């Protein structure tokens, strides 16, 4: 875990992946994306980690792409840019499909690629000072990769308003749009996130969390009839897990389950 821009630690079954490039407002470049991919792979395999919190050091959560990184993209050909774009896509996809719940702890601004990071997390808590936006159209770019997830998350109408205007919105507006789940004060951010993380650790089954994420992701691109069939298959799959068997026995015996 000898990374330049990312830190990882695990406490009380909560794994913390921390963006640690505060002098650049945690702006992303190719190396940063690589390290984040490695960190999420590490957290996924960490047996002591049940829930993941993605957070950042400094005043900003993530300012998007690094300026030098953007300059470098101008000299790349199509194949090189496709490889680089795929690199970022793989990070977003990893977070979105990870079998562990990922909570974004957002202090300060999350702009462009930084807002994309928040969008692919399962839950997001932000401070009243936080700002959000997909500003790509303002520099002649497009918010391509995040749109795959965002359309599913908040719908076409709200996605168009955010993606076409490139406007920056407050935390309360972000909550209205469905980008985040909760807004709290800067002083209470960590405790708000930890309350949710610890509740998931203590009261829920890890196998159930993983299967529920798989269920939700699978349903999002299916028709109603396909969705019913998928849900039935997932229901049967869940019944075969050890957690389900233990949980039902505990419920029938009126025992409190310790997850």
C-alpha positions in Angstrom: 0.0 0.0 0.0 2.8 2.4 -0.9 0.7 4.9 -2.8 1.5 8.6 -3.6 -2.0 10.0 -3.5 -4.2 7.5 -1.7 -4.3 6.2 1.9 -6.1 3.2 3.3 -6.8 2.1 6.8 -9.5 0.0 8.4 -11.1 0.6 11.8 -14.0 -1.3 13.4 -14.7 -3.1 10.1 -14.9 0.2 8.2 -12.3 0.7 5.5 -11.3 4.3 4.7 -10.0 5.1 1.3 -8.6 8.7 1.4 -7.9 11.0 -1.5 -4.6 12.6 -0.3 -3.5 15.3 -2.8 -4.8 18.3 -1.0 -2.3 20.8 -2.5 -4.0 20.0 -5.9 -7.5 19.9 -4.5 -7.3 16.1 -4.9 -7.4 16.6 -8.7 -7.1 13.3 -10.7 -4.4 12.2 -13.0 -3.6 8.8 -14.5 -1.5 7.7 -11.5 -4.2 8.8 -9.0 -6.8 6.8 -10.9 -4.5 3.8 -10.9 -4.0 4.0 -7.1 -7.7 4.4 -6.5 -8.4 1.3 -8.5 -5.7 -0.6 -6.5 -7.1 0.7 -3.2 -10.7 -0.4 -3.9 -9.4 -3.9 -5.0 -7.5 -4.0 -1.7 -10.5 -3.0 0.4 -12.6 -5.5 -1.5 -10.3 -8.3 -0.4 -9.7 -7.0 3.1 -11.5 -9.5 5.4 -11.6 -7.0 8.2 -13.4 -4.4 6.0 -17.2 -4.7 5.6 -18.1 -1.1 4.6 -16.0 1.4 2.7 -15.8 5.2 3.2 -14.4 7.3 0.4 -13.1 10.6 1.8 -10.5 13.2 1.2 -8.0 15.5 2.9 -7.9 19.2 2.5 -10.6 21.7 1.7 -11.9 20.0 -1.5 -13.2 16.5 -2.0 -12.0 16.3 -5.7 -11.7 19.1 -8.2 -11.8 16.8 -11.2 -9.0 16.3 -13.7 -5.6 17.8 -13.0 -4.6 20.7 -15.2 -1.3 19.1 -16.4 -3.3 15.9 -17.1 -5.7 17.9 -19.3 -2.8 19.5 -21.2 -1.3 16.1 -21.8 -4.5 14.7 -23.3 -4.3 17.2 -26.1 -1.2 15.4 -27.5 -2.7 11.9 -27.5 -4.2 10.2 -30.5 -7.6 8.5 -30.5 -6.4 5.1 -29.3 -4.3 6.6 -26.5 -7.3 8.7 -25.4 -9.6 5.7 -25.5 -7.2 3.7 -23.3 -7.1 6.6 -20.9 -10.8 7.0 -20.9 -11.2 3.3 -20.3 -8.8 3.6 -17.3 -11.2 6.1 -15.6 -14.3 4.0 -16.6 -12.8 1.0 -14.9 -12.5 2.9 -11.7 -16.1 4.1 -11.8 -17.3 0.7 -12.7 -15.2 -0.9 -9.9 -16.8 1.3 -7.3 -20.3 0.9 -8.7 -20.2 -2.9 -8.8 -18.1 -3.5 -5.7 -19.8 -6.1 -3.4 -19.2 -3.8 -0.4 -21.2 -0.6 0.3 -19.2 2.5 -0.5 -20.1 5.8 1.3 -18.8 9.1 0.0 -17.9 11.5 2.8 -17.8 14.8 0.9 -16.2 17.9 2.4 -15.8 20.9 0.1 -16.3 20.7 -3.6 -16.8 17.7 -5.9 -16.6 18.9 -9.5 -16.5 17.1 -12.9 -14.6 13.8 -12.3 -14.9 14.4 -8.6 -18.6 14.6 -8.8 -18.5 11.5 -10.9 -16.7 9.7 -8.0 -19.6 10.7 -5.7 -22.2 9.6 -8.2 -20.9 6.0 -8.4 -20.9 5.5 -4.6 -23.8 3.9 -2.9 -24.5 6.6 -0.4 -23.2 10.2 -0.2 -23.1 12.6 2.8 -21.9 16.2 2.3 -21.3 19.3 4.3 -23.4 22.5 3.9 -20.4 24.1 2.2 -20.0 21.4 -0.4 -20.6 22.2 -4.1 -21.3 19.7 -6.9 -21.3 19.9 -10.7 -20.4 18.4 -14.0 -18.6 21.3 -15.6 -17.2 19.5 -18.7 -19.3 21.3 -21.3 -17.8 24.6 -20.2 -14.4 23.5 -21.4 -15.5 21.8 -24.6 -15.5 18.4 -23.1 -18.4 16.0 -22.3 -19.3 14.2 -19.1 -19.4 10.9 -20.9 -18.6 8.1 -18.5 -20.5 9.4 -15.5 -23.6 9.8 -17.6 -24.0 6.0 -17.8 -24.5 5.9 -14.0 -26.2 9.3 -13.6 -29.1 8.6 -15.9 -29.9 5.5 -13.9 -29.6 7.4 -10.6 -31.5 10.6 -11.2 -33.3 10.2 -14.5 -33.1 12.0 -17.9 -34.7 15.3 -17.0 -32.5 16.1 -14.0 -29.4 14.7 -15.8 -29.9 17.0 -18.7 -30.2 20.0 -16.5 -26.9 19.2 -14.8 -24.9 17.9 -17.7 -26.0 20.4 -20.4 -25.7 23.5 -18.2 -22.6 22.5 -16.4 -23.8 24.5 -13.5 -22.4 24.2 -9.9 -25.1 23.4 -7.3 -25.1 23.6 -3.5 -25.3 20.5 -1.3 -29.0 21.1 -0.7 -29.6 21.3 -4.4 -27.5 18.2 -4.9 -29.7 16.4 -2.5 -32.8 17.6 -4.4 -31.3 16.3 -7.6 -30.6 12.9 -6.0 -26.8 13.2 -6.1 -26.4 12.8 -2.4 -28.4 11.5 0.5 -27.8 13.8 3.4 -26.4 17.2 4.3 -24.8 18.0 7.6 -22.4 20.6 9.1 -18.7 20.3 8.6 -18.2 19.6 12.3 -20.7 16.7 12.2 -19.7 15.1 8.8 -17.5 12.4 10.2 -19.9 11.4 12.9 -22.8 11.3 10.5 -20.9 9.1 8.1 -19.7 6.8 10.9 -23.2 6.4 12.3 -24.3 5.1 8.9 -21.3 2.9 8.4 -21.4 1.4 11.9 -25.1 0.7 11.5 -24.4 -1.2 8.3 -21.6 -3.1 10.0 -23.7 -4.1 13.1 -27.2 -4.6 11.7 -26.8 -6.0 8.2 -25.4 -9.1 6.5 -22.4 -8.7 4.3 -23.7 -11.3 1.9 -27.1 -9.6 1.8 -25.5 -6.2 1.1 -23.5 -7.6 -1.8 -26.5 -9.4 -3.3 -28.7 -6.3 -2.8 -26.2 -4.2 -4.8 -26.1 -6.8 -7.5 -29.9 -6.9 -7.5 -30.3 -3.1 -7.8 -27.7 -2.8 -10.5 -29.2 -5.7 -12.5 -32.7 -4.3 -12.3 -31.8 -0.8 -13.6 -31.5 -1.9 -17.3 -34.2 -4.5 -17.5 -37.9 -4.4 -18.5 -40.6 -5.1 -15.9 -41.0 -8.7 -16.9 -37.2 -9.2 -17.1 -36.9 -7.5 -13.7 -39.3 -9.9 -12.1 -37.4 -12.9 -13.4 -34.1 -11.4 -12.3 -35.5 -10.6 -8.8 -36.8 -14.2 -8.5 -33.4 -15.6 -9.4 -31.7 -13.3 -6.9 -34.2 -14.3 -4.2 -33.3 -17.9 -4.7 -29.6 -17.1 -4.8 -29.9 -15.3 -1.5 -31.6 -18.2 0.2 -28.6 -20.4 -0.4 -26.2 -18.1 1.5 -24.9 -18.9 4.9 -25.9 -15.5 6.2 -29.5 -16.1 5.1 -29.6 -19.5 6.8 -28.1 -18.1 10.0 -30.3 -15.1 10.0 -33.5 -17.0 9.6 -32.6 -19.4 12.4 -31.8 -16.5 14.7 -35.1 -14.8 13.7 -37.1 -18.0 14.4 -35.4 -18.5 17.7 -36.0 -14.8 18.6 -32.2 -14.3 18.9 -30.4 -11.1 18.0 -28.1 -11.7 15.1 -24.5 -10.5 15.4 -23.2 -9.7 11.9 
